[in-house]
């Protein structure tokens, strides 16, 4: 079984920054591929960023504001979010894809509001 624990969400003013963290544990061989999705109220879950040993990918709406990084040995992925906008308000979910399924964390709420 795999567990993913996110932290770092909260309330921030427009233009502010947050860093999300996700620590993994469990019985899969590798956490080399990890990433973040988000889901806003009334909307579908969407990819924010992903990282593996070969590439980093960002959604178009990131526009250079977010940075994803990971420490594979610690089974940890980070998402540094700068210049946050009200439309970034959502629950952010960490995920780990494997050959047979995708594991998800419980999510952490990010609210951008003045």
C-alpha atoms as one frame of an Amber mdcrd trajectory, in Angstrom:
protein
   0.000   0.000   0.000   1.106   3.565  -0.702   0.352   6.638   1.380   0.869
  10.224   0.275   0.695  13.051   2.804   0.410  16.624   1.554   1.064  19.738
   3.593   1.658  23.436   3.104  -1.721  24.657   1.937  -3.492  27.643   3.440
  -4.883  31.105   2.879  -2.719  33.587   0.996  -3.311  36.980  -0.567  -3.116
  37.488  -4.337   0.512  37.797  -5.366   1.659  35.699  -2.425   3.529  32.397
  -2.338   3.112  28.932  -0.881   5.161  25.762  -0.951   3.338  22.443  -0.936
   5.053  19.241   0.148   4.082  15.629  -0.357   5.798  12.761   1.437   5.269
   9.242   0.221   5.543   5.934   1.997   4.751   2.371   1.128   5.629  -0.655
  -0.878   6.190   0.453  -4.452   9.664   0.165  -5.885  10.145   3.785  -6.859
   8.779   7.250  -6.318  10.745   8.551  -9.266   7.600   9.909 -10.939   5.385
  12.231  -8.903   3.220  15.254  -9.490   0.372  17.537  -8.543  -3.221  17.924
  -9.683  -5.773  20.413  -8.439  -9.541  20.598  -8.295 -11.501  23.802  -7.896
 -15.140  23.836  -6.755 -17.432  22.759  -9.586 -14.541  21.903 -11.884 -12.762
  18.748 -12.953  -9.410  17.751 -11.533  -6.576  19.095 -13.695  -2.860  18.470
 -13.927  -0.651  21.187 -12.472   2.848  19.738 -12.833   4.693  16.445 -12.995
   8.304  15.370 -12.606  10.243  12.198 -13.309  13.852  11.334 -14.033  13.602
  12.589 -17.613  11.313  15.592 -17.702   9.324  18.251 -15.903   5.924  19.259
 -17.248   3.675  22.164 -16.363   0.124  23.034 -17.279  -0.292  26.090 -19.450
  -1.917  28.132 -16.703   1.243  27.906 -14.578   2.901  30.526 -16.814   6.271
  30.258 -15.069   4.821  30.912 -11.606   5.229  27.416 -10.108   8.282  25.207
  -9.642   8.082  21.459  -9.044  10.981  19.573  -7.523  11.564  16.258  -5.798
  13.863  14.354  -3.523  13.517  10.749  -4.628  15.472   9.332  -1.703  12.995
  11.017   0.658  10.000  10.102  -1.533   9.053  13.768  -1.458   7.779  16.169
  -4.093   7.402  19.919  -3.695   5.421  22.593  -5.483   6.592  26.150  -5.015
   3.813  28.505  -6.087   4.557  32.189  -6.645   2.398  35.116  -7.723  -0.746
  33.251  -6.750  -4.047  34.326  -8.249  -7.620  33.873  -6.968  -8.183  31.356
  -9.772  -5.494  29.149  -8.222  -7.886  28.453  -5.353  -8.392  24.683  -5.251
  -7.606  21.489  -3.421  -4.159  20.344  -4.516  -3.514  16.610  -4.730  -0.215
  14.814  -4.883  -0.079  11.683  -7.048   2.241   8.829  -7.936   1.609   6.921
 -11.168   2.553   3.264 -11.449   2.110   0.680 -14.168  -1.139  -0.614 -12.658
  -2.731   2.326 -10.846  -2.324   5.887  -9.636  -2.034   6.675  -5.948  -3.455
   9.916  -4.573  -3.045  11.935  -1.433  -5.951  13.374   0.526  -5.350  16.884
  -0.768  -4.462  20.221   0.750  -6.600  23.344   0.392  -5.105  26.449  -1.180
  -7.199  29.614  -0.971  -6.083  32.824  -2.654  -8.113  35.762  -1.448  -7.723
  39.275  -0.139
